[in-house]
C-alpha cells in the first residue's frame, strides 16, 4: 500500500429538511387545524480513529464526502426522517485542520475515538408549530438549516514511542527488523526506506514499545532536500530518539562524525522542541570493524562528536548489543509514560 501522510478533503453535512404546511382533512370536520410536521435533521460527518489503518491513501483518491439531507416534513403530524450520517475512518494520530487558515481543529489520538467534524443542519418547523389561540390556521413554515461545509487538511503523525534517525544506509531498517515484528525493505544502497515503518518491540509479557523507522535524512533536509524532510513531523510525538550511525562506511572518504553533526543540525533547524528531545547514540555495523579496533574507533568518534548522552555499540546484522539497548529503551519509555500521567485525585475526606 502506498504511504500517504497528507491529504485534503471537502466535507459537507446534510441540510435539514423543510417544514411542511398542511391541514387536517377529515370527514365532517370542516376546520381540522394545522398538522404540518418538522423537517428532519441533516446527516452528520464523523471521524473515527481506526487502529487498523496506517496511511491516508484512501482520502487521496476520494476527496468529496457528503452526508444525506434530512427529509421534508409531512402532513398528519409526521416529521421528516433524519439524514444518514457518514463516518470517515482515519489512522490513529491524524491531525485535522482547516485547509485555509491552518488552524488545528481535532486530533485523533486514541484508538476508537469518534469526533463530529461537521454537524448536519436542523430541520425546519412545520405549520403546526405556529398554531395559537389567535392564529388557528397558520401557513408559516421555515426551511431547513444548511449543514456545515468545510475544507480540511489531514496530516498523519505516526504514534511511536521511539524514532530512528540517521543518514541513508545507516542500518535503521536492519535494526528495526532485528528487534521488532516489522519487516521493512533492506538493501545495500541508500534510500531503501521510502516511507515510515512501525514495529512493536516485545520486551516481555505485556511489556512493549513502538519504534518508527523513518527515511534517511541528508544535509539540507529541513529545507526540503532528500526524502527525510517529508517525515520529520513523525518524530515530534516520540518520547526518545535513537541516532543510528554507520561506524564503518563503505566510502573511506566519508566521515561519520560529520554526518552525525549534519543530522543534529537538521533537527535543530526543523524544530527546536524536537532537538531538545532525549537522544541516544547508536553506533552500528560493529561487525565490519576488527574486534581489536572497536574500542578505539568508538572512543575517537564520541570524543570528536562531543556527545554527552548514552552511547550503545551494536551490530544490527548479527544482533550483537541489541538486547541491552532494547531493555534500556523500554525502561526510559516506561519512566516517561509514568511521568506524563496526571497525578491521581485524592478525596478530601481521606486527605
N, C-alpha and C positions, 0 to 999 in steps of 0.2 A: 504494500500500500504506500502511496506517495505521502510523505510527511508534509503537512501544511500547518503552519502555526500562526497564520494571519489570514483573515477573510473579512469581507464587507457584505452585509446583508441589509435588505429592506424588509421591514415587518409592518403589518397593518392588522390591528384588531378589528373585529366586526363592528359595523354600525348597529345601533339599536333600531328595532322595528318601530314603525309609525303607529300612533294611536288610531283608534277606529271611531267613526261616528255612526252609530246605529241606534235604532229604536225597537222596542219590543212590539211585535205584531202578533197578537193572539185574538182568536175569535171572541166577539162580544166585549173586547177591551179596546175602546177607541183610542185611549191615551195610555199606551203601555209604558212610556218613560224610556230614558236612555239606557242602553246596555252595551255600549261600545267598550271593548277591553283595551288594556295597555299593550304596547308592543313589547317584544321580548328583548332581553339583553343581548348585545353582540358578543361574539366569542372572544375569549382572552387568548393571549400568546404567552406560553410558559416556557421556561428553560430549565432543564434538569441536568444535573451533573452525573454522567454515566461513567462508572469506573472501567467499563469495557472499551471505551474509546480513548485513543491517544493522539488524534490528529483532527484538524478542522477541514479535512479534504471534502467532506460532503457539502459544506457550505461554499466551496469554491465553484461548484457546478450548479448549485441551486441557491440563487440569491434572493428571490422574492418569496415571502411567506405571508399568506393572508388567512385570517380566520373568517368564519362564516358570519353573515349579518343575522340579527335577530328577526324572527317572523313578525309580521304586522299583526296588530290586534284585530279581533273579530267580534262579531255580534254575539248575542246571548251570553254576555259577561265573560267571554273567552279571551284570555291573554295569549299573546304570541309566544311561541317556544323560543328559548334562548339559543343563540347560535352555537355551533360546535366549536369548542376550544381546540387549539393545536399546541403540541408540546415538541420543542426542539431539543434533541439530545446533544449535549456538548461534553467534551472531556473535562475531567476534574482539573482545575487550575485555569479555566478560561476566564479572561477579563473582558467584560462587556462595557464598551464606552461609546459615547456619542461620536459619530464619524465626522461631524462638522466642527464641534468645539473641542473634542478630545477629552471631555470630562468623563471620568470613570463612573459608571452607573451601578454596576453589580460585579461581584466576583463569586465564582463557583469554587469553593474550597473543600467542601465535604461531599463524599460520595452519596448520591441520592438526594442532594439538596435541590429544592424546587423554588424558583422565584417567578414572579409575574413581571414580564418585561414590557407588556403592552396590555392595557385594560380595554375591554370592549365597552362600547357606548351603552348608556342606559336606554331602555325603551321609552317611547313617548306615551303620554297619557291619552286614554280614550275619553269619549264624552261623558261616560258615567262618573268620571272624577269631578266633573264640573257642576253636577246637579246640586241644587239647593232649594230652599223653600221659595226663593224668589225666581230662580231660573230653573224651571222644571223640564224644559226641553232644550238643553244646551246643544249647540252644534260646534263647540270648540273641541279641538284636539291639538296635540303637539307632535312634531316629528321626533323621530329617534335621535339621540345624540351620536355624533360621529365617534368611532373608535380611535384610539391612539395610533399614530403612524410615526415610525422612527427609522432613521438611517443609522445603523450600528456598525461598529468595528469590533471584531472578535480577535482577541490576542491570547495565545496559549503560552503559559509559562509552566513548564513541567514541575510537578511537585516531587522533588527529590531531597533527601537528607544530605547527600554528598555529591559534589560536582567535580568531574575530572577536567582539568585544563592542561594545555601544553601544545607544543609545536606539532605539526603533522608528522606522523610516523614515530611518535614518541613511545608508542606501545599502549595507549589508553584502551583500545578495543581488545587487545590481548589480555590486559589486566581485568577488564570487566567480565570477560568470558571465563577467566580463571577463578574468579571469586563469586560469581553470581550465576543465575539461570539465563542470562542474556546471551544471545549468540549473534553478535554483530559481525559484519563483514571484516575479515582480517586479510591483509595482503602486504607485500613488502614494497609498497610505493605510497607516497604522500596522498592525503585527502581520500583515503579509503572510506572514511565515515562521512556520509553526506547529510545525515540527519541525526538528531539525538536518539540515543538508545538508553532505555531504562532497564535496570536489573535489580532484583531483590537478593540481597546477600543474607543468607541464613547463618546466624551465629550459634543458635541453639534453639531448643523448644520455645516457641513464642518470642524469640529474640531475632530481630532482623532490622535492616535499614535499606533504603533505596538509594542507588547510585546512578548518576546520569553521565553517560559518555557523550561529549559534545564534539562536533567537528573541530579539527585542529585550528589554532589561531596562528596568524603570522603578523609580523610587524606592520602596523597601519590598519589593523582590524577594526579599531574603534572608529576609523573614518570610512570603513566600508570595504577594505581590502580583504580578499580571500573569502572563505565561507563562514568562518567562525563568528564574524560580526553579526550575522543573522540570528545567532543563537545565544549571544552573551546574556540576553534577558533571562534565559533559563537558569542562570547561576544565581539570580537575585533572591530566590526563595530557598536556596540551600543553606544548611547550617555550617557546613565545612567544605573547604576547597582542597583538593589534592592536586598539587602541581607536579605532574609527571614529566620527568626529564630523561632524555636519551643520553646516557652517560658514555655510550660508545657509538657515536655516529659513523656511518659508512664513509662519509667525506671527511678526511683528516683536516681539511681547511675550515670545518665548521667548529665554532667554539660554543660548547653547551652553556657556559656561563653567560655569554652574550645573548643567546636565545632565551634563557631564563629571565634575564633582565628585561628583554623586549616584551615578554608576556606580562610581567608585572607592570610595566609601563602602560600597556594597553588596558589593563584592568583599571588603573588609576585614571586614565583619560576617559574611559567609558562611564564609570560610576564610582565616586569616592566611597560610597557605602559598601559597594562590592569589594573594593580594595581593602577595606578595613575588616572584612570577614576573616575568621580563623583560617589560616592557610598552612598546610603541611607540605613538606618537600618529599617527593618520592623519586629516588634515583633508580631508574630502571635499566634493564639489559646488563646486569652484572655478569651473566653467563658469557658475555662477549669479552670480558676482561679477565686476564690471568689472575688466579687466586692471590698470588703474592703481590699483585699491583693494586688490588681493590682498595685497601685501606688508604694508601697514599693518594689514589685518584679521588676518593670521596673527600678526604681531608682537604685537599687542594681546592676542590670545587666549592665546598662550603665556605672556606676561608675567602676565596675570591668573590663569591656571591654576597658574603657578609649576612648570611641568613641566620636568624636568631631562634627560629621555631623548631619544632620536632622534625627530624630527618629520618627517613626509612630507606633502607637499601633492599631492593628486591630484583627478582627476575620473573617477570610475568609469564615468560615462556615455560620455565621449569617450576614455577610457583614457589621458588625459594624466597623466604621472607614475607610471603603474602599473609600467612596466618597471624603473625604478631601485629601486622598492620591492620587487618580486619578487626581483631579484638580491640585494639586501641581506638579505632574509629567508632566502633559500637559504643564504647564507654563514653567517648566525647559526645556523640549524638544523644545518648541517653541522658547525660548530665544537662545538656542544653534543653532537652524536652522538659525535664523536671523544673529547670529554672524559668521556662516560659509559661508554666502553668500558673494561673492566678491563685492567690492564697485562699484557703478554704474559709468560708464564713463561719464564725463562731456565734452560737446562740447566746445573747447577752445574759440569759438566765443562768448559764453554766460557766460564765467567764469570771 
